[in-house]
């Protein structure tokens, strides 16, 4: 029976009613213990007339300030008690909202986060149960999509591999090269799409990581393949997700080398944040298109065409990786021409 009346309305009404009753009860106890304030003498009532107060100052001194002649103690008790009741009632209402806010934040970062505890008033329990069912449905849809993509990937790779083998039987070398390019593009798009979707659903633990060593390692690997790239600057280790950060920096360096040629990676460290700049002097990206390149499968004309490689997912993967780390990824024009990609990572521990 009590559970039926355990609602937010019932709790707030009970707190307010209790505060009012307690205020009057405390005032009654006070006056019972120390007697009620005496009725002021009749001559003191004349002080209500301003002219009398000016003509008889001795009467004003004997009667005291008018404010202390009324039931001031009662009003003080009521004010203090009602303020305390209002504060507690507001805190009581805000607590479940804060819990929902924290649960939604955890869900946005990780679909496998613990379910929301369905405790408290009736409305809160119902909302928590609906929230948990929503989380289960979202998780099920993501898992179903992953299974479907895995099946499509497996089913597509088999005929694509057979087609590549049959290309060798074509005598026309020009036609063979064109078809081989088309097949390679299809395989590249398939691999990039699966990588992107894998990055979206992957949850990685935070750990203290040497970002400087990561950047230097990526630069050295690119140099071993003949790329013109160099790293500058130093930074302290950072609490981050290593694989997500590696994916982001690697994609940005690859893009800079592919479209801009010579590339420079700079580390700028501070107590508040770490900034990684990937600078090239290629054709760059116009200001009105810099935000569009983060959309999946968006490809620029000219420099980012089919023959230059890529399927339009590198920048998308990079930004989403940085956002999972609580940072930001911006694109700016390099002085003198080119593109500068700026990764900003806070020194605080991001929420997972």
Protein Blocks (a to p, Z undefined) as FASTA:
>chain_A
ZZmmmcfklmmmmmmmmmmmmmmmmmmmmmmmnopaddddfklmmmmpmklmmmmmmlmm
mnopfklmmckllmmmmmmmmmmmmmmmmmmmmmmmmmmmmmmmmmmmomkbccdddedj
fklmmmmmmmmmmmmmmmmmmmmmmmmmmmmmmmmmmmmmmmmmmmmmpmblmlmmmmmm
mmmmmmmmmmmmmmmmmmmmpccddddddfklmmmmmmmmmmmnopacddeddddddddd
fklmmmmmmmmmmmmmmmnopadddddddfkbccdddddfbebjafklmmmmmpghiace
hjlcfkngpjhlmmmmmmmmmmmnopacdddddehiaadddddddfbdcdZZ
